[in-house]
Amino acid sequence: MKTINITVPRLSYAAEEALNRLRVNVKFSGKALKKILVTSSVPNEGKSHISVYLWKMLAEAGFRTILVDADLRKSVLKDELKFDYEGEVQGLVYYLAGLAEYSEVVYHTNLPNADILPCIGVIQNPSPLLEDPRLAELFDRLAGDYDYVIVDTPPLVSVSDGAMIASVCDGTILVVRSGETPRSLVKQSLVQLERSGSRLLGTVLNG
């Protein structure tokens, strides 16, 4: 398997302790919980930030963990993690479109136990790809290969992508930015998650 070198900035002590509590809460949610969606209602609530550190901390605790970048419209993880890789990187879009196989889109990183399935080549309308059976098949295979699958998606209110992906995950963590996200939008997100059939694991109050 190929390797992408990444850089994850250090957190403040308070932030690290808060995210470590989140990791512990995820661990105590049960062994059946493997495919975990991390999303928000609207952009800029910090969902990708939370996804990255939950993934990193689970890996540091000894769990085989993979981060799936499923924001097919506006991925930020490639820049946030400062990907360092020689050659062409293929990711989720390539796999769902049938242009790459499983072994070609899953990468090791320089962090022990922390693999990544990146999103390279964002597209304007990913709905047909997300409706393809290959998505559920991919997530089931990842759940067989890893202890945890952390999935970063677009916000729920903006587009339907997040709810579609939630339908093939075991549970969802909803990130809410303190003092900024209207309650009406949070309620709208909860309705979408309920319709998708994804179990709400809890919320993260960010900022």
Secondary structure, DSSP 8 states (H G I E B T S, - for coil): --EEB-------HHHHHHHHHHHHHHHTT-TT--EEEEEESSSSSSHHHHHHHHHHHHHHTT--EEEEE--SSS--HHHHTT-B-SS----HHHHHTTSS-HHHH-EEESSTTEEEE---S--S--HHHHTSHHHHHHHHHHHHH-SEEEEE---TTT-SHHHHHHTTSSEEEEEEETTTS-HHHHHHHHHHHHHHT-EEEEEEEE-
